[in-house]
Amino acid sequence: MLGLSWFRRSLLIGIGIGLSLAAEGGGIIMYYATLMLRDNNGGDTDAALLGNTINGLISLVASAVGLWLISKVPRRPFYLFGVFGSVIPHTTTVLLCFLLTNGPLKGWLILSSMLAFLMLQQGAIMTVGSLLLTEIFPLRVRGLGVGISLWFAWMNNFLTSLLFPMAVDAFGYSITFVILVILCCIVGIFVLIFIPETRGKSLEKLEMEFQGESKESVNESKINNEEEKNFK
Protein backbone atom coordinates (compact mmCIF):
# COMPACT_ATOMS: atom_id res chain seq x y z
CA MET A 1 0.00 0.00 0.00
CA LEU A 2 2.86 2.41 0.65
CA GLY A 3 3.60 2.31 -3.07
CA LEU A 4 0.31 4.14 -3.76
CA SER A 5 0.67 7.92 -3.75
CA TRP A 6 -2.86 8.54 -2.43
CA PHE A 7 -2.28 6.19 0.51
CA ARG A 8 1.02 7.90 1.38
CA ARG A 9 -0.77 11.25 1.35
CA SER A 10 -3.59 9.98 3.57
CA LEU A 11 -1.09 8.34 5.89
CA LEU A 12 1.01 11.49 6.27
CA ILE A 13 -2.12 13.50 7.06
CA GLY A 14 -3.19 10.81 9.54
CA ILE A 15 0.21 10.87 11.24
CA GLY A 16 0.00 14.66 11.42
CA ILE A 17 -3.42 14.42 13.05
CA GLY A 18 -2.11 11.79 15.46
CA LEU A 19 0.81 14.00 16.46
CA SER A 20 -1.53 16.97 16.87
CA LEU A 21 -3.67 15.16 19.43
CA ALA A 22 -0.89 15.46 22.02
CA ALA A 23 1.19 18.37 20.73
CA GLU A 24 -0.94 21.02 22.45
CA GLY A 25 -0.24 19.54 25.87
CA GLY A 26 -3.44 17.71 26.80
CA GLY A 27 -1.57 14.74 28.25
CA ILE A 28 0.82 17.05 30.09
CA ILE A 29 -2.03 18.85 31.85
CA MET A 30 -3.76 15.61 32.81
CA TYR A 31 -0.57 13.98 34.11
CA TYR A 32 1.18 16.92 35.75
CA ALA A 33 -1.64 19.24 36.83
CA THR A 34 -1.28 18.29 40.49
CA LEU A 35 2.46 18.95 40.46
CA MET A 36 2.08 22.20 38.55
CA LEU A 37 -0.67 23.50 40.82
CA ARG A 38 1.27 22.59 43.94
CA ASP A 39 4.40 24.32 42.65
CA ASN A 40 2.46 27.51 41.98
CA ASN A 41 -0.12 27.66 44.78
CA GLY A 42 2.37 27.79 47.63
CA GLY A 43 2.68 24.05 48.21
CA ASP A 44 -0.95 23.21 49.05
CA THR A 45 -1.16 19.57 47.95
CA ASP A 46 -4.84 19.13 48.89
CA ALA A 47 -5.87 22.10 46.76
CA ALA A 48 -3.74 20.78 43.90
CA LEU A 49 -5.44 17.38 44.08
CA LEU A 50 -8.85 19.03 44.13
CA GLY A 51 -7.88 21.08 41.08
CA ASN A 52 -6.84 17.97 39.17
CA THR A 53 -10.15 16.32 40.03
CA ILE A 54 -11.95 19.33 38.58
CA ASN A 55 -9.79 18.94 35.45
CA GLY A 56 -11.10 15.42 35.00
CA LEU A 57 -14.73 16.46 35.43
CA ILE A 58 -14.38 19.33 32.96
CA SER A 59 -12.75 16.97 30.44
CA LEU A 60 -15.71 14.61 30.74
CA VAL A 61 -18.25 17.39 30.21
CA ALA A 62 -16.26 18.91 27.33
CA SER A 63 -16.05 15.54 25.56
CA ALA A 64 -19.83 15.15 25.78
CA VAL A 65 -20.39 18.66 24.42
CA GLY A 66 -17.90 17.99 21.61
CA LEU A 67 -19.71 14.79 20.63
CA TRP A 68 -22.98 16.73 20.51
CA LEU A 69 -21.52 19.57 18.42
CA ILE A 70 -19.51 17.53 15.94
CA SER A 71 -22.54 16.61 13.84
CA LYS A 72 -23.84 20.19 13.86
CA VAL A 73 -20.78 22.26 12.88
CA PRO A 74 -18.13 21.94 10.15
CA ARG A 75 -15.25 19.80 11.35
CA ARG A 76 -12.32 21.82 10.02
CA PRO A 77 -13.30 25.19 11.59
CA PHE A 78 -14.16 23.40 14.84
CA TYR A 79 -10.71 21.78 14.83
CA LEU A 80 -9.04 25.12 14.13
CA PHE A 81 -11.07 26.75 16.89
CA GLY A 82 -9.70 24.20 19.36
CA VAL A 83 -6.09 24.44 18.16
CA PHE A 84 -5.74 28.21 17.85
CA GLY A 85 -8.02 28.75 20.84
CA SER A 86 -5.54 26.77 22.97
CA VAL A 87 -3.02 29.55 22.42
CA ILE A 88 -5.03 31.84 24.72
CA PRO A 89 -5.01 29.73 27.94
CA HIS A 90 -1.39 28.69 27.36
CA THR A 91 -0.35 32.33 26.90
CA THR A 92 -2.31 33.22 30.04
CA THR A 93 -0.38 30.54 31.94
CA VAL A 94 2.90 31.99 30.64
CA LEU A 95 1.96 35.45 31.95
CA LEU A 96 0.72 34.13 35.28
CA CYS A 97 3.89 32.14 35.91
CA PHE A 98 6.06 35.09 34.88
CA LEU A 99 4.26 37.91 36.70
CA LEU A 100 2.77 36.47 39.89
CA THR A 101 4.43 35.09 42.99
CA ASN A 102 3.43 31.64 44.20
CA GLY A 103 0.30 31.53 46.31
CA PRO A 104 -3.37 30.52 46.38
CA LEU A 105 -4.46 33.23 43.91
CA LYS A 106 -1.86 32.17 41.36
CA GLY A 107 -2.84 28.53 41.79
CA TRP A 108 -6.53 29.15 41.16
CA LEU A 109 -5.83 31.40 38.16
CA ILE A 110 -3.59 28.74 36.61
CA LEU A 111 -6.31 26.15 37.26
CA SER A 112 -8.76 28.39 35.39
CA SER A 113 -6.38 28.47 32.41
CA MET A 114 -6.07 24.69 32.56
CA LEU A 115 -9.84 24.28 32.54
CA ALA A 116 -10.21 26.60 29.55
CA PHE A 117 -7.57 24.63 27.67
CA LEU A 118 -9.09 21.25 28.52
CA MET A 119 -12.50 22.38 27.27
CA LEU A 120 -10.87 23.12 23.92
CA GLN A 121 -8.63 20.05 23.92
CA GLN A 122 -11.25 17.48 24.89
CA GLY A 123 -14.24 19.17 23.30
CA ALA A 124 -12.74 20.08 19.92
CA ILE A 125 -9.24 18.75 19.25
CA MET A 126 -9.62 15.19 20.53
CA THR A 127 -13.19 14.79 19.30
CA VAL A 128 -12.63 16.08 15.76
CA GLY A 129 -9.13 14.59 15.41
CA SER A 130 -10.27 11.12 16.40
CA LEU A 131 -13.17 11.27 13.95
CA LEU A 132 -11.01 12.56 11.10
CA LEU A 133 -8.68 9.59 11.46
CA THR A 134 -11.55 7.24 10.60
CA GLU A 135 -12.69 9.37 7.64
CA ILE A 136 -9.49 10.00 5.69
CA PHE A 137 -8.63 6.32 5.08
CA PRO A 138 -10.55 4.05 2.67
CA LEU A 139 -12.24 1.09 4.28
CA ARG A 140 -9.77 -1.52 3.01
CA VAL A 141 -6.78 0.25 4.64
CA ARG A 142 -8.54 1.99 7.53
CA GLY A 143 -7.28 -0.39 10.17
CA LEU A 144 -3.68 -0.03 9.04
CA GLY A 145 -3.87 3.74 8.57
CA VAL A 146 -5.60 4.48 11.86
CA GLY A 147 -3.30 2.08 13.71
CA ILE A 148 -0.14 3.75 12.43
CA SER A 149 -1.55 7.23 13.12
CA LEU A 150 -2.52 6.33 16.68
CA TRP A 151 0.94 4.84 17.27
CA PHE A 152 2.41 8.24 16.47
CA ALA A 153 -0.21 9.88 18.69
CA TRP A 154 0.73 7.76 21.70
CA MET A 155 4.44 8.07 20.98
CA ASN A 156 4.08 11.85 20.92
CA ASN A 157 2.09 11.68 24.14
CA PHE A 158 4.88 9.62 25.71
CA LEU A 159 7.63 11.99 24.57
CA THR A 160 5.88 15.20 25.57
CA SER A 161 5.03 13.75 28.98
CA LEU A 162 8.60 12.55 29.43
CA LEU A 163 10.18 15.84 28.38
CA PHE A 164 7.80 18.20 30.22
CA PRO A 165 9.34 17.89 33.72
CA MET A 166 12.82 18.12 32.19
CA ALA A 167 11.84 21.31 30.37
CA VAL A 168 10.35 22.77 33.55
CA ASP A 169 13.54 22.03 35.49
CA ALA A 170 15.67 23.55 32.75
CA PHE A 171 13.58 26.57 31.68
CA GLY A 172 10.75 27.02 34.17
CA TYR A 173 7.00 26.94 33.53
CA SER A 174 6.86 30.18 31.53
CA ILE A 175 9.29 29.14 28.78
CA THR A 176 7.88 25.61 28.70
CA PHE A 177 4.41 26.93 27.98
CA VAL A 178 5.81 29.26 25.34
CA ILE A 179 6.94 26.08 23.58
CA LEU A 180 3.38 24.72 23.81
CA VAL A 181 2.07 27.97 22.29
CA ILE A 182 4.48 27.52 19.37
CA LEU A 183 3.38 23.89 18.92
CA CYS A 184 -0.27 25.00 18.83
CA CYS A 185 0.55 27.46 16.05
CA ILE A 186 2.41 24.78 14.08
CA VAL A 187 -0.54 22.38 14.41
CA GLY A 188 -2.92 25.14 13.34
CA ILE A 189 -0.89 25.82 10.19
CA PHE A 190 -0.86 22.07 9.44
CA VAL A 191 -4.65 21.93 9.74
CA LEU A 192 -5.07 24.99 7.51
CA ILE A 193 -2.90 23.53 4.77
CA PHE A 194 -3.62 19.80 4.79
CA ILE A 195 -6.91 18.97 6.53
CA PRO A 196 -10.00 19.00 4.28
CA GLU A 197 -13.58 19.54 5.36
CA THR A 198 -15.30 16.15 5.72
CA ARG A 199 -18.72 17.02 7.13
CA GLY A 200 -21.59 16.21 4.82
CA LYS A 201 -19.51 13.93 2.59
CA SER A 202 -19.92 10.20 2.33
CA LEU A 203 -16.94 7.96 2.99
CA GLU A 204 -17.03 6.93 -0.67
CA LYS A 205 -16.76 10.57 -1.80
CA LEU A 206 -13.92 11.24 0.63
CA GLU A 207 -12.12 8.16 -0.70
CA MET A 208 -12.44 9.47 -4.24
CA GLU A 209 -11.17 12.90 -3.21
CA PHE A 210 -8.11 11.49 -1.48
CA GLN A 211 -7.36 9.07 -4.31
CA GLY A 212 -8.03 11.69 -6.99
CA GLU A 213 -7.51 10.56 -10.56
CA SER A 214 -4.05 9.09 -10.02
CA LYS A 215 -2.93 6.23 -12.21
CA GLU A 216 -2.55 3.99 -9.19
CA SER A 217 -6.12 4.58 -8.02
CA VAL A 218 -7.55 4.02 -11.51
CA ASN A 219 -5.64 0.74 -11.90
CA GLU A 220 -6.65 -0.39 -8.43
CA SER A 221 -10.29 0.46 -9.15
CA LYS A 222 -10.16 -1.69 -12.29
CA ILE A 223 -8.69 -4.57 -10.32
CA ASN A 224 -11.39 -4.26 -7.65
CA ASN A 225 -14.12 -4.22 -10.31
CA GLU A 226 -12.67 -7.33 -11.95
CA GLU A 227 -12.52 -9.07 -8.58
CA GLU A 228 -16.16 -8.19 -7.92
CA LYS A 229 -17.20 -9.57 -11.33
CA ASN A 230 -15.28 -12.81 -10.73
CA PHE A 231 -16.84 -13.12 -7.30
CA LYS A 232 -20.32 -12.76 -8.77
Secondary structure, DSSP 8 states (H G I E B T S, - for coil): -TTSHHHHHHHHHHHHHHHHHHHTSHHHHHHHHHHHHHHHTTS-HHHHHHHHHHHHHHHHHHHHHHHHHTTTS-HHHHHHHHHHHTHHHHHHHHHHHHHS-SSHHHHHHHHHHHHHHHHHIIIIIHHHHHHHHHHSS-GGGHHHHHHHHHHHHHHHHHHHHHHHHHHHHHHHHHHHHHHHHHHHHHHHHHHHHH----TT--HHHHHHHHHTT-HHHHHHHHHHHHHHHHH-
